[in-house]
Amino acid sequence: MTDRIACGGLRVASELYRFINDEAIPGTGLEADQFWAGVDQLIHELAPINRELVAKRDVLQEKIDAYHKARQGQPHDAAEYKAFLEDIGYLLPEPQNVSITTENVDPEVATIAGPQLVVPVMNARYALNAANARWGSLYDALYGTDVISNDGDASPGFEYNPIRGEKVIAFAKHFLDQNFGLDSGTHADATSYKIIDGALKVNLPTGLVGLQHPDKFVGYRGDSSSPTVVVLKNHGLHVELQFDKARPVGNADPAGIADILMESALTTIMDCEDSVAAVDAEDKVVVYKNWLGLMKGDLTESVFKNNKNLVRKPNEDRTYQGPHGSTLTLPGRALMFVRNVGHLMTNEAILDQEGNEVPEGILDGIFTTMIAIHDLKRTENKNSRAGSVYIVKPKMHGPEEVAFANRLFGAIEDLLGLPRHTVKMGIMDEERRTTVNLKACINAAAERVAFINTGFLDRTGDEM
């Protein structure tokens, strides 16, 4: 039997209570007793509404099932069926002039297109790998995948294959020519890179040349006449040329390029839902503890690899000197979202005054947002430089449930003393009642929605 602690009308599993009080709250500026009193009030106000919304799903489904059973074997009448769905409140009127007015959204969401990962936050190693996937080696990615063919004795093998390595470097130099072309010549013929009067110059056999678009050079490290790193930018994404003659690849390269790093996974969804099985308080503490480590920047995980014990931790931000002497700082980690559980599931981690398990989505919303205060208070290596918390909300059925999530997030902001709309919402379009009412769903959270994505596996299951 779970050991519980009374908090007003709530009975909280002792391991969750201790974790929140001893590890999560310190550093947030919150007072524990006041926090739990607010949690008590919020749960008893909103959990009954949550249960009503879930019950409404069953009512609608029963009406739809009855409709189809009554017409079994009859031709489908689309107009009649649409009128039926409107009559039962499944298909709602489409609102006019919907406009998203969400503010303080980080550029990784608002203005830059790039890959997004999803990873179970319950697994610290996976979570750290995903967070650190913001930057990756182009050379490694090419060498280890079938982007580079095995033709001409270029298979990877167990030892380094110089033939394949030459193909990798040729591909990478062509990539530089395509995206950071020179005034003349090719990066493949470069013998050195240097910064002169704030501009990148490349030494070719024919002499020094600049970039066709000089503004694509944004920073460097080391001496301007012999930089150790040069940073280029295209479509908002950064590429880092690393120079090191002491490394075998750099020693073989005429310009000393040892590797090319690229911004890769701009965002990562740390998942509390589909990819994890957190069924009780003990499991939820693991989830919340890893999220806490990510928000504080102190999550670590020991990994034994190649007969060595490695300690994984979040990468720090990357700093450079700008072309004209200013400091350039780039994020070292993917912008992290946290996917809360949807409205359906409950969890025994907290029981209400009637002994009911509390909806897990309410618990996730409260605790993941409270934990994110640690990031909001940080001045370096922040997750959100815009001062936002990003929660992905899955499996919502229609605009009424989106409106409830919006209300829940507002209540959590009030509980924690956060400005309105600090919490941003990612709407997962994976239930048909959301799909056919998508414009109304957006309108229900127009000041909070940050992105919409399609849960194609759930959608496929709906159609089966």
C-alpha positions as CSV (number, residue, x, y, z in Angstrom):
1,M,0.0,0.0,0.0
2,T,1.3,3.5,-0.9
3,D,2.3,5.6,2.0
4,R,0.6,9.0,1.8
5,I,0.8,12.4,3.3
6,A,-2.3,14.6,3.8
7,C,-2.2,18.0,2.0
8,G,-5.6,19.7,2.7
9,G,-8.1,17.5,0.8
10,L,-5.3,15.6,-1.1
11,R,-3.5,12.5,-0.1
12,V,-0.1,12.6,-1.8
13,A,2.3,9.7,-2.2
14,S,5.1,10.2,0.2
15,E,7.9,9.8,-2.4
16,L,6.3,12.4,-4.7
17,Y,5.8,14.8,-1.7
18,R,9.4,14.5,-0.6
19,F,10.8,14.9,-4.1
20,I,8.7,18.1,-4.6
21,N,9.6,19.6,-1.3
22,D,13.2,18.6,-1.0
23,E,14.4,18.8,-4.6
24,A,12.0,20.5,-6.9
25,I,10.8,23.5,-4.9
26,P,14.1,24.8,-3.5
27,G,15.4,27.5,-5.9
28,T,12.0,28.4,-7.4
29,G,11.1,31.0,-4.8
30,L,7.9,29.0,-3.9
31,E,6.9,28.2,-0.3
32,A,6.0,24.5,0.1
33,D,2.8,24.8,2.2
34,Q,1.4,27.6,0.0
35,F,2.2,25.6,-3.1
36,W,0.4,22.5,-1.9
37,A,-2.6,24.5,-0.8
38,G,-2.8,25.9,-4.3
39,V,-2.5,22.4,-5.8
40,D,-5.3,21.2,-3.5
41,Q,-7.6,24.0,-4.7
42,L,-6.7,23.7,-8.4
43,I,-7.3,19.9,-8.4
44,H,-10.6,20.0,-6.7
45,E,-11.7,22.8,-9.1
46,L,-10.6,21.3,-12.4
47,A,-10.5,17.5,-11.9
48,P,-14.3,17.3,-12.0
49,I,-14.4,19.2,-15.3
50,N,-11.7,16.9,-16.7
51,R,-13.9,13.9,-15.8
52,E,-16.9,15.4,-17.4
53,L,-15.0,16.0,-20.7
54,V,-13.8,12.4,-20.8
55,A,-17.3,11.2,-20.1
56,K,-18.6,13.3,-23.0
57,R,-16.3,11.3,-25.3
58,D,-18.2,8.1,-24.5
59,V,-21.6,9.8,-24.9
60,L,-20.7,11.0,-28.4
61,Q,-19.2,7.7,-29.4
62,E,-22.4,5.8,-28.2
63,K,-24.5,8.1,-30.4
64,I,-22.2,7.6,-33.4
65,D,-22.2,3.8,-32.9
66,A,-26.0,3.8,-32.7
67,Y,-26.3,5.9,-35.9
68,H,-24.2,3.4,-37.9
69,K,-25.9,0.3,-36.4
70,A,-29.3,1.7,-37.4
71,R,-28.2,2.2,-41.0
72,Q,-26.2,-1.0,-41.4
73,G,-26.2,-2.1,-45.0
74,Q,-27.6,1.3,-46.3
75,P,-25.7,3.6,-48.7
76,H,-23.8,6.3,-46.9
77,D,-25.6,9.7,-47.1
78,A,-22.8,12.3,-46.5
79,A,-25.2,15.3,-46.1
80,E,-27.3,13.4,-43.6
81,Y,-24.3,12.3,-41.7
82,K,-22.8,15.8,-41.5
83,A,-26.1,17.1,-40.2
84,F,-26.2,14.3,-37.6
85,L,-22.6,15.2,-36.4
86,E,-23.6,18.9,-36.1
87,D,-26.8,18.0,-34.2
88,I,-25.0,16.0,-31.6
89,G,-22.3,18.6,-31.2
90,Y,-19.4,16.6,-32.7
91,L,-19.0,18.9,-35.7
92,L,-19.0,22.6,-34.6
93,P,-19.4,25.8,-36.5
94,E,-16.1,27.1,-37.9
95,P,-15.1,30.4,-36.3
96,Q,-14.2,33.3,-38.6
97,N,-11.0,35.4,-38.6
98,V,-8.9,33.2,-36.3
99,S,-5.5,34.8,-35.5
100,I,-2.8,33.3,-33.4
101,T,-1.4,36.0,-31.1
102,T,1.1,34.0,-29.1
103,E,4.0,36.1,-27.8
104,N,7.5,35.3,-26.5
105,V,8.1,32.3,-28.7
106,D,11.7,31.1,-29.2
107,P,13.1,31.3,-32.8
108,E,13.5,27.5,-33.0
109,V,9.7,27.4,-33.1
110,A,8.8,30.8,-34.6
111,T,11.2,31.5,-37.4
112,I,13.7,28.6,-38.0
113,A,12.8,25.3,-39.7
114,G,14.6,22.3,-38.4
115,P,14.3,18.7,-37.1
116,Q,12.5,17.8,-33.9
117,L,13.1,14.7,-31.8
118,V,10.8,12.9,-29.4
119,V,12.4,11.0,-26.5
120,P,11.2,9.3,-23.3
121,V,12.2,11.7,-20.5
122,M,12.1,8.7,-18.1
123,N,15.4,7.5,-19.6
124,A,18.1,10.0,-18.6
125,R,20.6,8.8,-21.3
126,Y,18.1,9.1,-24.1
127,A,17.0,12.5,-22.8
128,L,20.6,13.8,-22.7
129,N,21.4,12.5,-26.1
130,A,18.4,14.2,-27.6
131,A,19.0,17.5,-25.8
132,N,22.6,17.4,-27.0
133,A,21.6,16.6,-30.6
134,R,21.4,20.3,-31.3
135,W,24.9,20.0,-32.8
136,G,26.3,17.0,-34.7
137,S,29.3,16.1,-36.9
138,L,28.6,16.2,-40.6
139,Y,31.6,14.0,-41.2
140,D,30.3,11.3,-38.7
141,A,26.8,11.5,-40.1
142,L,28.1,11.0,-43.7
143,Y,30.6,8.3,-42.8
144,G,28.2,6.1,-40.9
145,T,25.2,6.3,-43.2
146,D,24.2,5.3,-46.7
147,V,24.3,9.0,-47.9
148,I,27.8,7.9,-49.0
149,S,27.7,4.9,-51.2
150,N,30.0,1.8,-50.7
151,D,31.0,1.8,-54.3
152,G,34.7,1.7,-55.1
153,D,35.8,-0.1,-51.9
154,A,34.2,2.6,-49.8
155,S,32.4,0.4,-47.3
156,P,32.7,1.6,-43.6
157,G,34.1,-1.6,-42.1
158,F,35.4,-1.9,-38.5
159,E,38.5,0.2,-39.1
160,Y,38.7,3.7,-40.7
161,N,38.5,3.5,-44.5
162,P,40.4,6.4,-46.1
163,I,38.6,5.8,-49.4
164,R,35.3,6.4,-47.7
165,G,36.8,9.3,-45.7
166,E,37.8,11.0,-49.0
167,K,34.2,10.6,-50.2
168,V,32.9,12.2,-47.0
169,I,35.2,15.2,-47.3
170,A,34.4,15.7,-51.0
171,F,30.6,15.7,-50.1
172,A,31.2,18.1,-47.3
173,K,33.2,20.5,-49.4
174,H,30.5,20.4,-52.1
175,F,28.0,21.2,-49.3
176,L,30.0,24.3,-48.4
177,D,30.2,25.4,-52.1
178,Q,26.4,25.0,-52.4
179,N,25.5,27.0,-49.2
180,F,28.6,29.2,-48.6
181,G,29.9,29.8,-52.1
182,L,33.1,31.7,-52.7
183,D,33.5,34.7,-55.0
184,S,35.6,32.3,-57.2
185,G,36.9,28.8,-56.9
186,T,35.9,26.0,-54.5
187,H,36.3,25.2,-50.8
188,A,37.9,21.9,-52.0
189,D,41.0,24.0,-53.0
190,A,41.2,26.0,-49.8
191,T,44.5,26.0,-48.0
192,S,43.6,28.3,-45.1
193,Y,40.8,30.5,-43.7
194,K,41.3,33.9,-42.0
195,I,39.4,36.9,-40.9
196,I,40.5,40.3,-42.3
197,D,38.7,43.5,-41.4
198,G,35.7,41.5,-40.1
199,A,35.3,39.4,-43.3
200,L,36.1,35.8,-43.9
201,K,38.8,35.2,-46.5
202,V,39.8,31.9,-48.0
203,N,43.2,31.3,-49.4
204,L,43.1,29.4,-52.7
205,P,46.0,28.7,-55.1
206,T,44.9,31.7,-57.0
207,G,44.9,34.0,-54.0
208,L,42.5,35.2,-51.3
209,V,38.8,35.2,-52.0
210,G,35.7,36.1,-49.9
211,L,32.2,34.6,-49.7
212,Q,29.6,35.4,-52.3
213,H,27.4,36.4,-49.4
214,P,29.8,37.9,-46.7
215,D,27.0,38.2,-44.1
216,K,26.9,34.4,-43.8
217,F,30.1,34.6,-41.8
218,V,29.0,35.3,-38.2
219,G,31.8,34.3,-35.8
220,Y,35.1,32.5,-35.0
221,R,37.4,31.3,-32.3
222,G,41.1,31.7,-32.0
223,D,43.4,34.1,-33.8
224,S,41.9,36.0,-36.7
225,S,44.9,35.0,-38.9
226,S,44.6,31.3,-38.0
227,P,41.2,30.6,-36.4
228,T,40.4,27.3,-34.7
229,V,36.7,27.6,-35.5
230,V,34.8,29.5,-38.1
231,V,31.0,29.9,-37.9
232,L,28.7,30.3,-40.9
233,K,25.0,30.8,-41.0
234,N,22.4,29.9,-43.6
235,H,18.6,30.1,-43.3
236,G,19.0,30.7,-39.5
237,L,21.1,27.5,-39.1
238,H,24.7,27.5,-38.1
239,V,27.7,25.5,-39.4
240,E,31.0,25.3,-37.5
241,L,34.2,24.6,-39.3
242,Q,36.8,23.1,-36.9
243,F,40.5,23.5,-37.7
244,D,43.0,21.2,-36.1
245,K,46.1,19.8,-37.8
246,A,46.8,17.6,-34.8
247,R,43.9,15.4,-35.7
248,P,44.3,12.9,-38.5
249,V,41.5,14.3,-40.7
250,G,42.7,17.9,-40.1
251,N,46.3,16.9,-40.9
252,A,45.3,15.4,-44.2
253,D,43.1,18.5,-45.2
254,P,45.0,21.3,-46.9
255,A,43.1,23.9,-44.9
256,G,43.3,21.9,-41.7
257,I,39.5,21.2,-41.4
258,A,39.2,18.4,-38.9
259,D,35.4,18.3,-38.8
260,I,32.2,20.3,-39.7
261,L,29.6,20.6,-37.0
262,M,26.0,21.5,-38.0
263,E,23.0,22.6,-36.0
264,S,20.7,19.6,-36.3
265,A,17.8,18.9,-33.8
266,L,16.6,22.4,-33.0
267,T,13.8,21.1,-30.7
268,T,13.2,18.0,-28.7
269,I,10.0,16.8,-27.0
270,M,10.8,15.3,-23.6
271,D,7.9,12.8,-23.4
272,C,5.9,11.9,-20.3
273,E,3.3,10.2,-22.4
274,D,3.4,7.6,-25.2
275,S,7.0,6.5,-25.0
276,V,7.0,6.0,-21.2
277,A,5.1,3.8,-18.8
278,A,4.8,5.9,-15.6
279,V,2.0,4.1,-13.8
280,D,2.6,5.2,-10.1
281,A,4.2,7.8,-7.9
282,E,7.6,6.1,-8.0
283,D,7.6,6.2,-11.8
284,K,6.4,9.8,-11.9
285,V,9.2,10.9,-9.6
286,V,11.7,9.4,-12.1
287,V,10.1,11.4,-14.9
288,Y,10.0,14.6,-12.9
289,K,13.5,14.2,-11.5
290,N,15.0,13.9,-15.0
291,W,13.0,16.9,-16.2
292,L,14.3,18.8,-13.2
293,G,17.9,17.9,-14.1
294,L,17.3,19.1,-17.6
295,M,15.8,22.4,-16.4
296,K,18.6,23.0,-13.9
297,G,21.3,21.8,-16.3
298,D,22.7,19.2,-13.9
299,L,21.3,15.9,-15.1
300,T,24.1,13.4,-15.6
301,E,24.2,9.7,-16.6
302,S,27.2,7.4,-16.6
303,V,27.7,5.4,-19.8
304,F,30.2,2.5,-20.2
305,K,31.4,2.6,-23.8
306,N,34.6,1.3,-25.5
307,N,35.9,0.2,-22.1
308,K,35.6,3.7,-20.7
309,N,33.1,5.2,-18.2
310,L,31.7,8.3,-19.7
311,V,29.5,10.9,-17.9
312,R,26.8,12.4,-20.1
313,K,25.6,15.9,-19.2
314,P,23.8,18.7,-21.0
315,N,26.1,20.6,-23.4
316,E,26.8,24.2,-22.5
317,D,26.1,27.1,-24.9
318,R,28.7,27.8,-27.6
319,T,30.5,31.2,-27.5
320,Y,32.5,32.8,-30.3
321,Q,33.9,36.2,-31.3
322,G,31.7,38.0,-33.8
323,P,33.2,39.4,-37.0
324,H,33.7,42.9,-35.5
325,G,34.6,41.9,-31.9
326,S,31.2,41.3,-30.2
327,T,30.4,38.0,-28.5
328,L,28.2,35.5,-30.3
329,T,26.5,32.9,-28.1
330,L,24.6,30.0,-29.6
331,P,22.5,27.4,-27.8
332,G,24.3,24.2,-27.0
333,R,21.1,22.1,-26.6
334,A,17.9,21.6,-28.4
335,L,15.0,23.7,-27.2
336,M,13.1,21.3,-25.0
337,F,9.3,20.8,-24.9
338,V,7.7,18.5,-22.4
339,R,4.8,16.4,-23.5
340,N,2.3,16.0,-20.7
341,V,-0.2,13.1,-20.5
342,G,-3.6,13.8,-22.1
343,H,-6.9,14.3,-20.3
344,L,-7.9,10.6,-20.2
345,M,-5.4,8.9,-17.8
346,T,-5.4,9.2,-14.0
347,N,-2.5,8.3,-11.7
348,E,-2.5,7.1,-8.1
349,A,0.4,9.5,-7.1
350,I,-2.3,11.9,-5.7
351,L,-5.8,11.1,-4.5
352,D,-8.5,13.7,-4.1
353,Q,-10.8,14.2,-1.1
354,E,-13.1,11.5,-2.4
355,G,-10.3,9.0,-3.0
356,N,-10.3,9.4,-6.8
357,E,-7.0,9.2,-8.7
358,V,-6.2,12.7,-10.0
359,P,-6.1,13.2,-13.8
360,E,-2.5,12.7,-14.8
361,G,-2.5,15.6,-17.3
362,I,-3.3,17.9,-14.4
363,L,-0.4,16.5,-12.3
364,D,2.0,16.8,-15.3
365,G,0.9,20.4,-16.0
366,I,1.5,21.5,-12.4
367,F,4.8,19.7,-11.8
368,T,6.5,20.1,-15.1
369,T,5.7,23.8,-15.2
370,M,6.8,24.3,-11.6
371,I,10.1,22.6,-12.3
372,A,10.6,24.7,-15.4
373,I,10.8,27.8,-13.1
374,H,14.4,26.7,-12.6
375,D,15.1,27.4,-16.2
376,L,13.2,30.7,-16.2
377,K,15.4,31.9,-13.4
378,R,18.7,30.9,-15.1
379,T,20.9,33.5,-16.8
380,E,23.2,31.1,-18.7
381,N,22.6,27.9,-20.7
382,K,18.8,28.5,-20.6
383,N,16.3,26.3,-22.3
384,S,14.0,29.2,-23.4
385,R,15.6,32.5,-24.0
386,A,12.2,33.9,-24.6
387,G,11.0,33.1,-21.0
388,S,8.5,30.4,-22.0
389,V,7.6,26.9,-21.0
390,Y,6.5,24.6,-23.8
391,I,4.0,21.9,-23.1
392,V,2.8,19.5,-25.8
393,K,-0.8,18.4,-25.1
394,P,-1.8,15.1,-26.8
395,K,-5.0,13.3,-27.6
396,M,-7.4,16.2,-27.1
397,H,-10.9,15.7,-28.5
398,G,-12.1,19.0,-30.0
399,P,-12.0,22.7,-29.0
400,E,-13.8,22.2,-25.6
401,E,-10.9,20.0,-24.5
402,V,-8.3,22.5,-25.9
403,A,-10.1,25.3,-24.0
404,F,-9.9,23.2,-20.8
405,A,-6.1,22.8,-21.3
406,N,-5.9,26.5,-21.8
407,R,-7.8,27.1,-18.6
408,L,-5.6,24.6,-16.8
409,F,-2.4,26.3,-17.9
410,G,-3.8,29.6,-16.8
411,A,-4.6,28.2,-13.4
412,I,-1.1,26.8,-13.1
413,E,0.4,30.1,-14.0
414,D,-1.7,31.8,-11.2
415,L,-0.6,29.1,-8.8
416,L,3.1,29.6,-9.5
417,G,3.0,33.4,-9.9
418,L,3.9,33.3,-13.6
419,P,2.8,35.9,-16.1
420,R,-0.2,34.9,-18.2
421,H,0.7,32.8,-21.3
422,T,4.2,31.9,-20.0
423,V,3.1,28.3,-20.7
424,K,2.9,27.7,-24.5
425,M,0.7,24.9,-25.9
426,G,1.6,22.4,-28.6
427,I,-1.7,20.9,-30.0
428,M,-1.4,17.4,-31.3
429,D,-3.8,16.9,-34.1
430,E,-4.3,13.1,-33.6
431,E,-8.1,12.7,-32.8
432,R,-10.7,13.1,-35.5
433,R,-12.9,15.5,-33.4
434,T,-9.8,17.8,-33.2
435,T,-9.1,17.4,-37.0
436,V,-12.6,18.3,-38.2
437,N,-12.7,21.2,-35.7
438,L,-9.1,22.3,-36.0
439,K,-9.7,26.0,-36.6
440,A,-11.9,26.1,-33.5
441,C,-9.3,24.2,-31.5
442,I,-6.7,26.8,-32.5
443,N,-9.1,29.6,-31.6
444,A,-9.6,28.1,-28.2
445,A,-5.9,28.7,-27.4
446,A,-5.1,31.5,-29.8
447,E,-2.9,33.4,-27.3
448,R,-1.0,30.3,-26.2
449,V,-0.6,27.8,-29.1
450,A,3.0,27.6,-30.3
451,F,2.7,24.7,-32.8
452,I,0.4,22.0,-34.1
453,N,1.6,18.6,-35.3
454,T,-0.1,15.5,-36.5
455,G,0.1,12.2,-34.5
456,F,0.0,10.0,-37.5
457,L,0.1,6.7,-35.6
458,D,-2.9,7.6,-33.5
459,R,-4.7,8.9,-36.6
460,T,-4.0,5.6,-38.3
461,G,-5.4,3.7,-35.4
462,D,-8.5,5.9,-35.5
463,E,-9.1,4.8,-39.1
464,M,-8.6,1.0,-38.5
